[in-house]
Amino acid sequence: MVNKQKLLGLTKIALIFLLAFFAGRLAASRFSPAASSRVQPEADNWGLSFQEEGQPPIANASVQELEQYDAYYAEDTEEKVLYLTFDCGYENGNTPLILDALKKHNVPATFFVVGTFIRDSPDMVKRMAEEGHTVGNHTYHHPDMSKISTLDTFSKELQDVESIYRELTGKDMIKYYRPPQGKYSTDNLQMAKDLGYHTFFWSLAYVDWYQDKQPSREEAFEKLLGRIHPGAIVLLHNTSSTNGQILDELLTKWEEMGYSFKSLDQLISASAS
């Protein structure tokens, strides 16, 4: 009888210990900055999960985790500030509309261009630079960079864009990089950093790149207004006719919501301070 009571007592103690242990793990997971995200060690696609309207999404990695690679997907702030970026694969007539809207609202943007865009649309690239926008590096051929394992091959995709930009403008390209399709690995992030680059993902985007299936005005506003949040890096595509048609109104609506616009230079400065 005594042995049974002793065994029962030890069992209760063990149970209490286990409950306390798992409760502690749960609490830690709720309040750790890296609780629901981590930088993926192997090839992965940048992903977002929107939990609450007006709040930053949960991403593959936290703002803090990306800092070690000079990489960003949003600013950790409560200030209603946005960072507007465009990915440019080719020109189909919508970029002038986008630039017109940005100029009207005096909004700075970063255009991540591939090498062939610079080659085929030099006037657009010149206009971007002349109107105070940043031209960033989206690689020359738009490959899956996460499959590139050597620094030489990785750097060539970026340096070829730098070279053609320098030939066109006579200026060095600022070292801002966006992985094509958001495909990356920690090795890639480190390579970019070693080459002096800052890597930029995003915290808000929508499916705007299918030419034969463009989102309606209503669909665009539902996503771009409902999911906007303080410190957002917004990704849009220059090839989208919807973006060209709605950008003026979209910028107005964001302004009416109390948002202002900053450049990625200011995001880097804010993160460093």
N, C-alpha and C positions, 0 to 999 in steps of 0.2 A: 504493500500500500504506500509506504514511504517513497519507494523508488518510482512508483507511478506518479505521485504528486511532484517529486523532484523533476521527472521527465516532462510533465506538463508545464511546470514552471519554466524550465529551460526552453521549451517550445515557444511559450508566450514571449519570452525575452528575445528569442531569435526572430519571431514574427514582428515584434515592435521595431527591432533593429532594421529589418528589411524594409518595413513601411517608411521609417524615417529616412533611410538611404534613398529610396525611390522618390520620396517627397522632395528631398533636397535636389535630386537630379532634375525633377520637373520644374522646381522653382528656378534653378540655374538656367534651364533652357528657355524659360519665359523672359528672363531679364538680361541674358547675355546678348551683346550686339550681334554676335554671329549665330544666334540661336537657330534661325530657320534657314540659314544660307551658309555656303562655304565656297571658296574658290575651288573649282574642280581641277584635280591634278592631271587628268587626262583630257583628251579632246571632248568638247562639249559645245552645245548651242546656248547662247545667251537666252535666258528665259525669265519671265515675269509672272507673278500671280497677284492680281488685284483683289484686295480684301475689303477695302472700305473706300467709298467715294471721297475724293478730296485728300486722300492720304497716299503716301508713297507705296508702291507695290513691294512685295517680297521678291527678291531677285536671287540669282545663283550665288551671289556673294554680297556681303554688306559693304557699305561705303568704307568702313574702317579696314576691312580685309583687302580691298582693292588698292588702298593707299600705298601699300608696300611695293606695288608695281607701277606707281604713278598712273593709275587707271581710275576711271570714274564712271558712274552711271547716273548720279544725281548729287545734289548738294544736301547735306544734312542741315537743314535750316527750316525755320518757321516763316521766314520772309517770303512773300509772294513774288518770287523771281523765277523766270524761265530762261532756259538756254536753248535756242532754236537751231537745229541742224538739219541738213539735207544730204541724202546720198545721191550721187550723180553718176549713173552708168552710161547714159547717152542723152542726146538732145532731141526732143520731139515737139518743140514749140511751146512748152509750158514754163520753161525757166524765165523768159522775159516777164511773164505775168507775176511770177513769184518775186522777182527782183523789183518790179514796180510796186507791189504791195509792201515789201520791206522798206523801200525808199519812202513811200508815203507815210509810214508809221515810224520812220527813223529807228528801225529794229536791226541790230547786228545779228548776223547768222554765220554759221560755219558750213561750207559746202565740201563734203568729202568726195573727191573726184577720183575716178580711175584714170589711168594713163591715156586710154583711147579717147576719153572725153576731152582732155586737153588737146590731143592731136586733132580731133575732128571738130571741136567747137571752141577755137581759141578766143573768138570775140566774146563769148559768154564768160570765159575764165577771166579775161581782162576786165570785163565789166564788174564781175564779183569783187575783184581786188580794188578797182578804182572807186567803187562805192563803199569801201570800208569793211567788206566782209572778209572772213578768213577762208582760205582754200586749204583744206586738209587732205591727207593721204588715205586713199581707199584701195591701194595697191594698183599695179599696172594692169593685171589680167583678171582680177576679181576671183582668185582661186580660194579653195578651202585651206586657209593658212594653218589650221590645226594639224594638217597632215604633213607640214613641212618641219623637218627635224633638225636642219642645220642652219646655223646663223648666216652663212654665205647665201644660201637660197632664199632665206627669209628677207635678208637685207636687200637683195637684188630687186625684189618686188616693190620695195619702197624707194630704193635709190633711183630706179628707172623713172619713177614718177617725179622725183625731185629734179632729175636732169632735164626732163622735157618742160617742166614748169620754169626752171631757170632759163632755158633757151627762149621761152616765150616772153617772160616778164623781165628778165635781167635781175631777178631777185631770188634769194633762197626761200624755199618753201618752209613754212612753219612746221615744226615736227609734232603734228597732231595726227593720230592714226585711228581708223575704225576698221575692225576686222570684217571682211566681207561676210554677209549673212549672220554676223555675230558668232561665227565659229572660232573657237579659241582653245588654248590650253595654258597652264601656268608657265610652261616653257616659252610659249609665244609671248606672253605678257612680259616675261623677263628679257627676252630678246629685244622687244620693242624698247624697253627701258634702257637696255645696254646701248642701243643705238641713239639714245637721247630723246625718244618719243614719249609722249603722253597718249595713253589709249582711252578712247571714249566709247562706252556702250550707251544705253539709253534707258529711261524709265517710263517713256510713253511713246508708243507707235501704234499704227493700225494697218490693216491689210490694204495698201494703196498702190501696190506695184503691178498688179495684173492689168495689162492694157485692155483686154477684152472683158474685164469684169470690175470696172471702177465702182467704188462705193458711191452711194447717193449722197446728196448734201446732208440729208437727215442722218444717215448712218455715220458720216464723218463727224458731224457735230455731237452726236451721242457719245462717241468714243473720246473725241478730243476735248470736249468740255467736261464730260462726266468723270474722266480719269486724270484730269490735270491736277497738279499738286505743287506745293512750294518746293523750289529747288529742282524742278523737273528738267532733265535733258530730253527734249522732244526730237524724235526722228521722223522726218517726212521724206518722200521721194520726189525728185524734181520732175520725173516722168509722168506724174499723176495729173490728169486733166482736172480731177476734182480739187486737188490742192491748188492748182492755178486759179480755178474759179472761185474758191471760197476763202483764200488766204486773207484778203483784205477784211472780209467780214469776221473771220476767225480771230484775227489780231484785235479787232475792235471789241469782240465779245470777251476775250481774255483781259483786255484793258478794263472793261466794265466790271469784271470780276475782281479787279484790284491788282492784277499782275503787271509787272514791269519786265523788261528784257535786258539781259546782260550777255557779254561775250564769254567764250570759254577761257580767255585770258583772266577774266575776273573770277571765274570759278577756281582756277588754279591758285590765284592769289588768296582767295578766301580760305581754301583748304590749307594753305601754308601758314596762315596766321593763327 
